Amino acid sequence: MTLAYDGSCQSHVNALANEVRQVFLDMRKRLERLPQSQLAADPYGQLVIAPNLTSTRWRRQPTGGRQGQGSSPKPVRPRIGSSGTSLRSCWADAAVRFGEGVAGNAEGMRVVVVGATGNVGTALLRSLAEEPVVDSILGIARRLPESGPDKTEWAAANIDDAELEPFFRGADVVISLAWRIQPARRLDELWRTNVVGSTRVFEAVARARVPSLIYASSVGVYSPGSKDRLVGETWPREGVATSFYARHKAEVERRLDRFEHEQPATRVVRLRPALIFQRSSAHEQRRLFAGPFLPSRMLRRGPLPVVPSVRGLRFQVVHAADVAESYRLAALGEARGAFNVAAEPVLEADAFAEVLGARPVLLPPGVVRAAMSAAWRLRLHPSPPGWLDLGLQTPLLDSTRARAELGWAPRHDGAATVRELIDGIRDNAGAPTPPLDPTKSGPLRAHEIATLGGEREQK
């Protein structure tokens, strides 16, 4: 009898897989506590037992050396009852018979994260550090923090011009997050990092023969769409013409299309999240999108009787921890292609006013855009009005594919994530990395004010 299922039940399969994975993790821990006298020598070398039900790849890790250092991985599948087969090997074979891929290559996995100190990068490092099948993490950034999560090494590199291939050699997956949105008046400089730099990452992945590449795309890659329905990953990808961010994202995806065509052996995943917030990114979000003149202390319930809102604005957000989870699932699994990542519910224009307990005052988009343009021209605001166009024109995301094929599900709803962000802005919350550190703004935000011209980036 043949059993078949379609994509509609994939999420249930993934949930079951996670439960089975935990069972085998517990079993492995018990085996590892057994005295060596009870374990026969393993003629196959030290088997890599990986709780990763989405992988069917096998790797042999010879005793006494890390995979990739002077050894050539070959498939190995021990047979129960074979001479000298250890208890661990028997368990590995039983695991595979129960669920193909439980024993695989994920144990000892090395992950390289390019752009590891920002909003998503910091959340992703925390997630990867807690994942038992990840052995080591290399975080790459232009400006390095003083410390990081467990398992994490650091390397300073600018993707504009650094030699990246040596960093990628021996990696199982490279996750490309690096992106800049300041200095916003120097679009040639931003193009060199966002577009040329991302292309250089892809090329280095190919030269280093990294098996998997995961790229941080965005809702901003999509062409304008209606705000009254959700769209899937097949929606056109031309961006919003007045947004440099959208234009850059669309161009990078076109180059990634070519990379996939030219490098079919490389598994490519592109994640397209909605707006990404967390408490520790609050300082950065306020600095980049609101500027130095926003009185953060007033962002609490009560002081503001009214809050301006943009008529017709509807948007989605997703917590950085949930985005990190989507990257973790993509890194450990075998999925390919694009995935939308957004939490529910869809938020309306009055979402921020509701968090502050204020009455929303709906303003026409044209009025708000004119005000933003004036502030931008007068160098009173850090971001050009194209960001408003992006918010008003990008479509709403359908995340069904991520739920079904990655087994992803957000733990934070959109409204709670907005509340967390507002609370963080009020408290000047951040993190000890250069992009997220509140102390970098200087006394009275003097360093921010000095860079409002958009000609240089705050250090």
Secondary structure, DSSP 8 states (H G I E B T S, - for coil): ------GGGHHHHHHHHHHHHHHHHHHHHHHHTS-GGGS---TT-EE-----TT-----EE-TTS-TTSS---------TT-TT--HHHHHHHHHHHHSTTSSSS-TTEEEEEES-SSHHHHHHHHHHHT-TTEEEEEEEESS--S--STTEEEEE--TTTS--HHHHTT-SEEEE------STT-HHHHHIIIIIIHHHHHHHHHHHT-SEEEEE--GGGS----SSSEE-TTS-----TT-HHHHHHHHHHHHHHHHHHH-TTSEEEEEEE-EEE-GGGHHHHHHHHT-TTS-GGG-STTT-SEEEEETT-EE-EEEHHHHHHHHHHHHHS---EEEEE--SS-EETTHHHHHHT-EEEEE-HHHHHHHHHHHHHTT-SSS-THHHHHHHHS-EE--HHIIIII----SS-HHHHHHHHHHHHHTT---SSTTT-GGGG-GGGHHHHHTTTSSS---
